[in-house]
Amino acid sequence: MILDMHLADAATDDSSWLDPARHWPALTAATRHLDAPVGVLHLPALRHNALDMTRRAAGTPIRIASKSLRVRSVIEALLREPGYRGVLAYTLAEALWLADTVDDLVVGYPTAERGSIRRLATDPDLANRITLMVDSPQQLDLIDAVLPPGERETIRVCLELDASWHVPVLGHLGVRRSPVHEPADAGALAAYIAGRPGFRLVGMMAYEAQIAGVVNRPAGRPVDGAVNRWMQARSMPELVERRARAVAAVREHADLEFVNGGGTGSLEVTAADASVTEIAAGSGLFGGHLFDGYALFRPAPAAAFALDVVRSPSPEHATILGGGWIASGPPGPDRVPRIAWPEGLSMLARESAGEVQTPVTGRAARTLRPGDRVWFRHTKSGELSEHLNEFAAVDGGDVVETIPTYRGEGKAFL
C-alpha cells in the first residue's frame, strides 16, 4: 500500500482524538498484536494537521522540515499534495539520500561533510537540485578546499539572515544561527558570493525562532505566555521590515528563486510577510505536545508511542519499560514525553522519564498490571522517529500500513 494524505477528504475525516476515552483505547486495540515500543501515526489526525497547516499558510507554499518527521514515505506523500513544495533537509548526507525521489532540497544548516560535498560537486543532476546554506565566506572556502571551481559543478547556495530580535537590556532574543543580521551585511555577502567562481546564490532564509518556536499560551504559566506574546508582537514587525530590506539588498546581486522563513508556530504571521515566498515547517504535522501551548492553533496528536508496564514496585506505583525520549532544547519538564493515556498518571520528580524505566504514580497506577499499555506524546519533532524503526499507520481502527522511519531504513544522519 502506498501512503497518501488525501487532504481533500480531511475536512470530513475521523476526529476521534477529541475524545481521549475513545481514541487511546482504540489505538491500544488496533496495535495489541505489536510488541512495544509501538509508534503510531493516526492517519486522520495527520491529514487534519497537514490540511490545517496549508490553511494557516494561506497560499504560501510549505517546505517540509524533514528533521521534524524523519519518515521518508510521509515526506513523499506530503509533496504530492497541494500546498507543499520541496524539503528543508538537516544534513547534506540526508539531502543526497532523499534526492533519489525528491527534486527540490535545501540543506537548512551549513555543512562540513567533505565526502558529501564531493559527491554533490561531481554530479550535475544533484548539483542542480540541492542547495547549501551559507552565512560566511569561510563556508565557501571549505567547499573549494574539497574541489576547486574548475574541477566541480557550480554549487547552489542560500544566504541565511539572522532573524533574532536585538533588544536593549534584553539582548539577543532568538537562536544563534547566522552572523548576518543587518540588510547591508546581507547585501555585502551576496555581492561577494556573486563575484566568487563556482557558486550561484539562489535563495535566502530567515528563521524567526523566537516566534515560530516559542509557545505563547503555555498551560499553567500565564505570566510566561503574556511575556512571550508581548515579545512576539514586537519582534515580528521589526523582522518584517528588516527582512524586506535585506531581500532587496540581496536581489541587487542575485536572482533569488525563493525566500524562506517561519516555522510551524508562525505560519500565519510569516505568510503575511510579502518578502517571504515559502515557509519551512514540520513539527505541526506529527503534533508533539509542545505545540499545545500556542494561541492560534492546536495540532492533533497524529504521532504517539506506547510502552508496556512491566512491574509494580508498590501498590501506588507502576513501572514502564523505557520512556526517556527527550527532546532537544533547554532541559526541563516540557522536553519530556507527556503521558496521554490512561489519565491519572504522573512521573516521579526524582526519576522522571528514564532510558530503560519510567516509574509512574497516581490513581491509574493502582490498576495497572504487567503487559498494560501506556500511551505517550513526544515533545516536538524528530526525537520520536530516532527511537523507532517503524510506525504503524492506523486508519478506521486498524493498522493499514507499516511505515519505516529513517532509522528503520538504516539511516541516522544526526
Secondary structure, DSSP 8 states (H G I E B T S, - for coil): ------GGGGGGS--GGGSHHHHHHHHHHHHTTS-SSEEEEEHHHHHHHHHHHHHHHTT--EEEEGGGT--HHHHHHHHTSTTEEEEEESSHHHHHHHTTT-S-EEESS----HHHHHHHHT-HHHHHHEEEEESSHHHHHHHHHHS-GGGS--EEEEEE----EEETTTEEES----S--SHHHHHHHHHHHHTSTTEEEEEEEE--HHHHSS-SS-TT-HHHHHHHHHHHHHHHHHHHHHHHHHHHHHHTT---SEEEE--GGGHHHHHT-TT-SEEEE-HHHHT-GGGGG-SS------EEEEEEEEEEEETTEEEEE------SSS-SGGGS-EEEESSS-EE-TTT-S-SSEEEEESGGGGG--TT-EEEEE-SSSTTTGGG-SEEEEEETTEEEEEEE-TGGGT----
